[in-house]
Amino acid sequence: TIKPYHQTGKRKVILMPYTIVLDAGHGGANPGATYNGRQEKDDALRLTLAVGRLLENAGMNVVYTRTDDSYDSPARKAEKANEAGGDYFISIHRNSSVYPNQYTGIESIVYNRSGAAAKMAENINENLQALGFVNHGVSERTNLVVLNRTQMPAVLVEAGFINNDSDNAIFDSRFDELAQAIADGILDSIP
């Protein structure tokens, strides 16, 4: 469905809010990737909630798959998004590699490299690159449940490597800008 908006300066003002489903990866007994006591589930939740506040302030209706340290299966997260009638689904994670400081950078993953999800992923990545992250681009993966069972454009964002000290330095020292970069990437992708 087309939802109207009007432009005021550089920022769109949404007249009918879109529903953005935000998913903080992992949670509960599933910490995701870990490094020196740092857990992906915690970074993902903190960043997801910050992005959500920015989207809400921009007039979006935001639905969260979790707002605390709880766990739902990827299938349940997709169901929640579908039940909410989401217009877009964004799952936020941190990447990891076999060896500490082996890799650095961000990437986004989509089910299909064409369409609205791919455009949103590209916009998010460009904004994160501007903060100093290496941009590994947009990857296509058809086997991720949160991408293949959601009935809306879906993007999984890997916000830097949790076991890379320079990525963690950007994540921590520029956290507010990081959240804004993701929120702007989402907002700038809405027609």
Helices and strands as residue ranges (DSSP letters): E 5-8, E 11-14, E 19-24, E 34-35, E 38-39, H 40-57, E 61-64, H 74-83, E 88-95, E 106-110, H 116-129, E 135-140, H 145-148, E 154-161, H 165-173, H 175-187
